[in-house]
Amino acid sequence: MTNHDHLRAIASRAMSDDAFAAKLQADPEGTLQAEGITLSDEDKAAFNQTMQEAARAMGRESKFYGRL
């Protein structure tokens, strides 16, 4: 799985699992590191965009805009 695919899976999980979403919102970098993901600045921008896209696809507002 590529880092991008892994980020999409994390975003999807955050949209469907409120406890995970709260953990991700409280400590985005720590939560991602616990999932085995370390992000470059470019990856952080991609993650923020992925979270926005996932929220739109789910018809939800994302609380993660610019969190990383």
N, C-alpha and C positions, 0 to 999 in steps of 0.2 A: 504494500500500500504506500503510495507517495505521501509526502507531507500534506499536500493539498487535499488528497482524499481523506486523510486522517482528520484534517481540520473540518472538512464537510461532515464527517461522522460526529465530531465533537459538537458542531453547531446543531446538527439534527437532534442529538441527545439532549442538548440544552433546551431545545424547543419542546421536547416531550417529557422531560424529567425536571420538575420544578426544584427538587432538592439539589440536583446537579447544577441547574441554572443559577441557583442562589450561591452555591460554592464557587462557580465560575465567575460570577459577578463580584463576589467579595474578594477573590484572589485569583484573577485570570492567569497570571504567569505561573503561580504555584500550582494551580489546578492543571494547567497544561503540562507542566513539568512532571507532575504525578502520573500523567497519561503518556509520558515518554516523549513529549514534544518540547523542544527548545526553539524559540523563534528569533530569527534575525529581524531587523527593522522592516525589511521588505515583507517577511512572513507575517509580522504583526499587522501591517496594513491589509494584507490579503485576508487575515483572520477576521479583522473588523468588517471588511466587505462581505465575507462569507456569512458572518452573523446577521448582517443587515439583509442579505438575500434570503437566508433561511427564515428570518422573521417575516419578511414580505410573503414568501411562499406559504407560510403557515397562517397568514392573515393576522399576525401579531406584531406588536410594537417591540422592537429590540431595545433592551436596556444596556447593550454592550457598545453603543456607538463610541468609538475613540477610547475604549477602556485600556487598550494596550499601547 
